[in-house]
Amino acid sequence: TSLRTTDPSPSPNSKETPAPTILQALYTPPPTTQPVFNNDTSDSTETINYTLNPTTTSDSDFNEDGNYTVPTSSSFRNGTPPPTALFTMIDDPSLKRDVGVGIYTTSPSPNEREAQFGIKIFDYRLEFSPITTLSYSLIEQIDAEGYIPIINMEFFSDDGPVLPKIMNGEFDQMIWDFALDCAQGGIPFWIRTLHEFNGDWYPWALLYSYNGTLENTVQDLTSSFNRIIALFKSAGAPVKFQLNINANNGLDDPRPFADFWPGTEGMDAVTITSYNRAYSTINHQYSLSFYEGFKAPYDEVAALTDLPIWIAETGTTSYFTDKPIWLRQCFLSIAIDFPRVVQVTFFLLNKVNEGVLTDWDLNDDEEIEAFVEGFLTMREIT
């Protein structure tokens, strides 16, 4: 069950239902029909039920059948340098650095994908797991596949905000047992926990509402991070920690990231979740290049910390968006425009979000080619 409510740029990693028919094939082309936003009672991968906000829609937005009409053009723009500038950039020593690449997927596996690509691309594998079921075997599995694990360690509650429960020690034994297993196993990996804390869709988030009130506080968040990190360090676990903020605040909250910032004590990197949901919901009637979606949050985070910056999760749908161009520009922009970025993880899993198929994966040969070529370009520059 998804804990999300009105996330303006939600991450697809919430507990939503995957599209089994899509996942059975390696690279099935996405549907040719675009999503139709409908205010009737139907529900499918092409139609969404919405209670439309009269302040954001008007009669002119609907056709004679009462359907919301998706625009036939987008705000997608080319935000990358012209080719003549690229050749100079390739030899720019200020851009040289190691940029790791990660993946979140189910099937095909990263190994299977790289076999098809004919090239080694991925350094990291991202997985999500509640602390209640987290096992060290997951770390061993990812390590055996040849990747560095990144674990989104999640804390859920059936009765309200979860930060007070963390601070009160309700999860201490589970954290401690896992940390001891990590210390004994000895495999280095990353933990990303209490992620996207500036949203409203997780019970640890600062905009999460329970019975109409916002009960999580920045101080609660800081204390929870400190408690979790202290347990791992006391156990001697070879773990590094990431702070993960979403590119957009939940509930369209206009405040700066500084108002949500819990500090970075005990952290080793700061990560930003940034997706292009491109016409996949009624609240995302636009398409942005990676640069356009990432520039403002990157600048805010860069001003708040000196730690390395990672891209926690990214990807784009193909709705009214040239996905191959988007992918090439994404890699190029990471290399040139964001010199403090040292890692990027791609969300490569097609899912049904809010009634529409979001085709995050590489679904045809053209998208695969663009992804591989974009990666090679980034490697050449950095």
Secondary structure, DSSP 8 states (H G I E B T S, - for coil): ----SS-SS--TTSS--B-HHHHTSSS----SS--EEESSS--BTTEEE----TTT--GGGB-TTSEE---S-------S--HHHHHHHHT-GGG----EEEEE-SSS-HHHHHHHHTS---SEEEEEEETTT--HHHHHHHHHHT-EEEEEEE---SSS-SHHHHHTTTTHHHHHHHHHHHHHH---EEEEES-STTSSSSTTSTT-EETTEE---HHHHHHHHHHHHHHHHHHT--EEEEEEEESS-GGG--S-GGGT----TT-SEEEEEEEE-TTSSTT------HHHHHHHHHHHHHHH--S-EEEEEEEE--TTS-HHHHHHHHHHHHHHH-TTEEEEEEE---EEETTEEE--S--SHHHHHHHHHHHHHHHHH-
